[in-house]
Amino acid sequence: MPIREITTKPYLDQKPGTAGLRKKVTVFQQPHYLENFLQSIFDCAPEIRGATLVIGGDGRYHNRDAIRTAISMAAANGVRHIVVGQGGLLSTPAASNLIRKRGAAGGLLFTASHNPAGPDGDFGVKFNIAGGGQAGEGLTDRIYQQSKSITRYRNCDDADIDLDRRGEQTLEGTTIEIVDCVDDYAALMQSLFDFDRMRDWIKKGHSLRFDAMHAVTGPYAQRILVEQLGAPAGAILNANPLPDFGGGHPDPNLVYGKHLVDLAFGEGAPELLAASDGDGDRNMILGRGIFISPGDSLAMLAANLPQLPGYRDGLRGIARSMPTSRAADRVAKELKVPLYETPTGWKFFCNLLDAGNVTICGEESFGTSSSHAREKDGLWAVLAWLNVLAISGRSVREIAEAHWQHYGRHYFARHDYDELPATHAEAVMQAFAGSLASLQGQQVSGYEVTTADEFSYQDRVDGSIAVAQGLRVVCGEQARIVMRLSGTGTQGATLRVYLERYEKDPSAQGWNPAEALAPLAAAADQLARISALTGRKAPSLVT
């Protein structure tokens, strides 16, 4: 199978983020498009040559073809050893673990995370560096610049790789090792959690439901929850990964996970309900009659984590993204450990994790993880909750209510305005920015404004500075409004508005979150002229 250099021209018209390049499947299916991007990665990450590379994906449409292309090009570019998840499957956290365990120089992950799949859906690819974390902005910028001037790529002709057969195959002197996608991850989870206690909890008749959303975590949940912990087969919903995710939207939230919400608030509800997303890095947690918001989940897990086997030495620190509710701050204060507030993006946590500064971290977009990996980890969060339930003997609601009684309650919501024209989204941000200058010391919804600014961040580890990370109005510890634009979609712009209100008085903690936050929502609309500038009378999604 000769190696060829194929003449090409630049195709990429958009800089990829640290979460990779996301486009419609039809864009990636264009001749040379994926090849150009992959060759740009090989050109800008020469450490891969002669080393080990991990490759996997979330099983979405075009996954297998893209992985075969990546294997062929990696071999042509001198990669010595390629480790691939069987069937082309690897959850994002499992890939991060595999990179770390194998001492790989990096990994290629084919995923568009929580975005829909299928022939008309989305596709994506990202590069993770040695250590298992996402490529930093400096590297992604170099890859982008290379993609704009690329004239050739290297490939092996007629590479016939069987992705379903475990074991070793060879291609132009490169060893391709097909591995069980679950084994190493399951062993890692066993080292962190008390499987005996969780097994006993299930054996005593306690019930759970986990929805894999026809995405990548199905095999992981089947192996760990059913085969190892003894949950009945019916405890796992939508366990079979499908190229179109069964026609669903694999984003575990109150809208796309409404069937779980209905189950949680219905008669005879299971004691723990959870879901993960397309590539397995997000989570949603519910109990009987209660939804646990991502910020609360981070705080509650942080408060309880030292009870679990892998964390009995205590926490070194807690990190959260700036828009995430400040519930974890109060836990950090009581535990006397540092609290780090970072921009949105897991790469900022990775530096803190690599430096040993934090043990647990999380963001408001349903992402939580710990020092065991360098990506957020949906199934890890579910197992952590399950282990806390098994050890404490409490229900999800009892854990939440005890936490609020002790620390107070942070009412929190995120309002998403999806697929806005870019001009409308930018106009809203400019309007909100224009309001900030006059707000210092003024009242917003009855609270005095103490800070009105644009968030920036200096990395404690590498000293880099990130600017333009979101606009915020902070009313001391009592309330916040935050706005930022998100880049996770493939169509239009997404405006995200974050609302937070703190109540220490337990008698005020039984409010409906929407009612508790309504005054802040009205203030946000007025300050940023959201309705007037977008024509939207309500957000597309509230979580």
C-alpha angles and dihedrals in degrees: 000000000000122000112238134194107221121204114234143155133229116284107164112107099174133052111244118232127227086270087061138243118321124187140141115290090245090059092053090047092062112112112270095359099112091033091057092052094046093048089051088056092050090048094050097041104050090164087080091067110098091007140091122282126191117213130186145124147201095263097251123149112296091021097119096045092049093049092051089051090050092050092049093049094043090055091047090051095054103260106162102204130018121194114199131183112243111266088012090285126140125144113228094249091044089052090050090052092047092052090052096044095048095042088236122179089229147311141247113220120191106206144115090204112220096356120116119266140207133090090307094037135086133288133187147176131202136179121229118198131223107296091043101266131122121277111266125245093258092058095043089051091052090049090051093049090050091050090057094058103031116134103172145019134200123237142162116238120238097358106184107192121171104217093186100056115085117222136051131322128173134225123179092333094314120121114224112197117194109203137184104268094218107041102083094039093050090051090052092052090050089056092054105040138048100249092179093059092046091047091051091048090056093042090056090062102265111148137220141174125205121187114204089184091223087290136117101293093067095091091043093052092045092052099042106030099035108024099033104028099033102239113158116261090247090064089078116071125198091000098161113090110230129190091239096034087244091297090294134121106251096212113120104220139114093279104042090033094047092125088062091047090052090049092048093052096040132090116288094013119181116255095240126028124180145159139192132206139245098291098025101249101109131065142193121202127199136163132191105311095348141091118205111215116223093250092050091046091054092049095045093047091047090053092050103033097094088067090065122087098243093050105040091118087069133240124308092198145319127242130193135173115257096251092050115103116269094237091111091056091069092050091051091050093052093045089047093232128129121271116210122200111200137173118268111280130083093238089077090057092048094065090051091047093048090050091051092241099126139032102191132027139173148171135212095251091080095274123136132157145143143224091289091085142012096236133061111270123209099187091045089059091049092050091047090055091045091051092049090051091049095048099041098041088221130123123242090256093049091051091049096046093047089050093051091046090055103037104020125245129282109206106207139174138169118213113201123199102194131200096008118166105261091239092056093048092048091047090055092050091049091049092051091046089051090055095053097073093063098041103076108116093002127117124258115184090339095309126109114242111236099171132023112172151108111276119240129174137205112205111239091213110040099018094234118149125224117196135184092036098150140311118259143185110199123192099192112268092326106074146354141190117198129180131188141151118246126215101197097101130078098216127060123322130305119218114202123198118190122200125190134176127175126213121184095176107091090209089065095048099085094072123124106258093228091054093044091053099038095099091052091047090053091048092050092051091050097045095047098031089228098163094043096048099039102031088229115133093190138014121268091235136013120197 
